Amino acid sequence: MAPGGCAAPRRPAFLLLLVLLVVVLPGLPARADEGARRVVALAPSLSEIVVELGASERLVGVLDGGPRPPGLEHLPSLGRHGQLNLEVLLSLQPDLILLWPDSVGPAMQAQLRGLGIALIEAQPHSFDELAGQLAQIGAALGHRDAGERLAERMRAGARSLAARYARSEPLAVFYQVWDRPMYTLGGRQIVSDALRLCGARNVFADLALPAPQVGVEAVLGRDPAVILVGTPAQAQGWQDWPQLRAVRKRQVWLVPDRGLERPSFQMLAATARLCELLSRAQP
């Protein structure tokens, strides 16, 4: 009997089958592009990618490390680089974790992989890899078209920069991350690929560590034509070493855009600014 005590009318068999297919069968989403609904991003660059894809409403928590992208100020913090609060993460009930592996220690990485929650690891070493991850994350968030558009724009922009700023001999560049102690970036870091697009090369590209510690003697031995630093104080510190080519030529320069260190779509514009700066350098 139907609710209210009335006899249920007979329905054609095909209509019942249609109801079964649309409503009852598991695993059939109401919308083909639904994607993950509750996402946590464990790096500022990953939060930025979600915003760039137009999916910021799906973020429920972020790992902090500098200013947040506009519009994310209200989201719960999961901690800071190297200090993830797993209890807070689990309380948010995410259905997708975006992980930058170096943002947490190996033990925490293993815990995250064992949670049974969908997880995407994103730590690109090149612009091509970053483009692929834009597409991958876009698809996972139900924004496949946006992800593919950003990926194609990233690849096309990288090709354009490489063609415009090519040099017959790459410009030798030292990229300083910190000064006490002194850290640089190894060859597997995506900034090394940004330098390549600008017709330059990282003088420590042969080092495998993401952020190796180096000494002044090592920099002297590689004698870069340009030194890129993060602060005026770091730039001033190199004036004590006039034997360096970069110092003699007055080519100790501030990094023009710290977006170079956040691999998201905005890194393309940051790299264009870097290329423009390096185009003025003498070998």
Stockholm file with secondary structure:
# STOCKHOLM 1.0

chainA/1-283         MAPGGCAAPRRPAFLLLLVLLVVVLPGLPARADEGARRVVALAPSLSEIVVELGASERLVGVLDGGPRPPGLEHLPSLGRHGQLNLEVLLSLQPDLILLWPDSVGPAMQAQLRGLGIALIEAQPHSFDELAGQLAQIGAALGHRDAGERLAERMRAGARSLAARYARSEPLAVFYQVWDRPMYTLGGRQIVSDALRLCGARNVFADLALPAPQVGVEAVLGRDPAVILVGTPAQAQGWQDWPQLRAVRKRQVWLVPDRGLERPSFQMLAATARLCELLSRAQP
#=GR chainA/1-283 SS CCGGGCCCCCCCHHHHHHHIIIIISTTCCSSTTCCCSSEEEESHHHHHHHHHTTCGGGEEEEEESSCCCTTCTTSCEEEETTEECHHHHHHTCCSEEEECGGGSCHHHHHHHHTSCSCEEECCCSSHHHHHHHHHHHHHHTTCHHHHHHHHHHHHHHHHHHHHHSCCSSCEEEEEEEEETTEEECCTTSHHHHHHHHTTEEETTTTCCSSSCBCCHHHHHHHCCSEEEESSHHHHHHGGGCTTSHHHHTTCEEECSCGGGGSCSTTHHHHHHHHHHHHTTCCC
#=GC SS_cons         CCGGGCCCCCCCHHHHHHHIIIIISTTCCSSTTCCCSSEEEESHHHHHHHHHTTCGGGEEEEEESSCCCTTCTTSCEEEETTEECHHHHHHTCCSEEEECGGGSCHHHHHHHHTSCSCEEECCCSSHHHHHHHHHHHHHHTTCHHHHHHHHHHHHHHHHHHHHHSCCSSCEEEEEEEEETTEEECCTTSHHHHHHHHTTEEETTTTCCSSSCBCCHHHHHHHCCSEEEESSHHHHHHGGGCTTSHHHHTTCEEECSCGGGGSCSTTHHHHHHHHHHHHTTCCC
//
